[in-house]
Amino acid sequence: MKSKMFGLIFCLVVFLSFSPLQGAETKYPAKEINYIIPFNPGGEVDIEFRIMQPFLEKSFGVRFVPDYKPAAGGALAWGYVMAAKPDGHIISGFSSPHIITQPLTMKDVTFQTMDFTYLTMIENTPLTLCVKKGFPAKTLKEFIEYAKANKVTLGAVGKFSGNHLAAVQFMKMAGIKLTYIPYDGTGTLKPAVMGGHVDAVLSTSTAAVDMKPMEVTALAVGTEKRMKQLPDVPTFAESGFKFYPRIDRGIIAPKGLPKEVFEKLDKKLFEIVGSKDFQAKMIEGGFVPNPMNSAQITRYMSEQMAAIKKLIEEEGLLQLKK
């Protein structure tokens, strides 16, 4: 009896020792990956994802499915990501300084800036001041003079976003008061100025490139030198304003990713955003490639938090919190 029992135990041990369930690493990805897009279709995070999608799917071997969650300048989506299961099957695009300014200026935001795993930085887009077809001003100087004597509406993406902060800075520097109108994303901002519903927009360089055929005039761009994609558009600096606003974009995931999942995402995403083929497509679309791996972007975001908090305090945006 004892020998039979011993035999059964021995067989069970041997079976388990060779079972794929014992000591096997969890395959990642085990299914399609949801890519959260925090703005409306047609915005920069969406365009960026569409360019990156074939690279992602080839590298990871699964489908990447866009999941749009536009609201509150991205805050709704990022709150969702923060609370998601950290298994690597939900990742998200993010925009900065939006993800920094919102916890500092919005009462109902559910996340803090460093509540995420920052995986990679992809690119940035300088902000551009554009005016609708038929607007009286044709230069930045004329725009400022006109705004001092007339009511002018200015559209941009989000409330308490990087675009909003840049608008406040610009008004202060130029000594003008514009009526700020927030939009959910570039996908809704572009039709607003193309249709003449707002006088001007503080949009991204990608939007300025897209809207040029629609006779939306770019008056100034926030770069140190003129952009190759917008060679006829002066910089703000050419008119005497040391003003270089831009929006950074990258990819985040919930905190607490398993080590092997994090390492795979970090390695593969950095390979993609650093590749010449991918960067060429981004440049063609009006983006400025700025690849960073997880360690680099985490350090960068920490540094940006301190700088932007100081700027928000100086501009009085903390007083707007509600």
LINLIN-V918246 format. One record per run of one state. SS is the DSSP state (hx for helix, st for strand, lp for the rest). FROM is the first residue (numbers start at 1). TO is the last residue. If there is no record, write none. Layout:
# LINLIN-V918246
((SS,FROM,TO) (SS,FROM,TO))
This chain:
# LINLIN-V918246
((lp,1,1) (hx,2,18) (lp,19,32) (st,33,37) (lp,38,43) (hx,44,60) (lp,61,63) (st,64,68) (lp,69,71) (hx,72,83) (lp,84,89) (st,90,96) (lp,97,97) (hx,98,105) (lp,106,115) (st,116,131) (lp,132,139) (hx,140,149) (lp,150,152) (st,153,157) (lp,158,161) (hx,162,174) (lp,175,178) (st,179,183) (lp,184,185) (hx,186,194) (lp,195,199) (st,200,204) (hx,205,214) (lp,215,216) (st,217,221) (lp,222,227) (hx,228,230) (lp,231,234) (st,235,235) (hx,236,239) (lp,240,245) (st,246,254) (lp,255,258) (hx,259,273) (lp,274,275) (hx,276,284) (lp,285,287) (st,288,292) (lp,293,293) (hx,294,315) (lp,316,316) (hx,317,320) (lp,321,322))
